[in-house]
Amino acid sequence: MVLLFELEGVIAETLPVRAAALRSALQAEGIAATPEDA
């Protein structure tokens, strides 16, 4: 069970990082990732 909690913690920490990286990559391509970016 401890391993599962640690895995969830890692996922929770890395998802926002991946989302931010994807968003910056989209912006670099000139694509608005969110309405505010338009």
Order of alpha helices (4+ residues) and beta strands (2+ residues): alpha
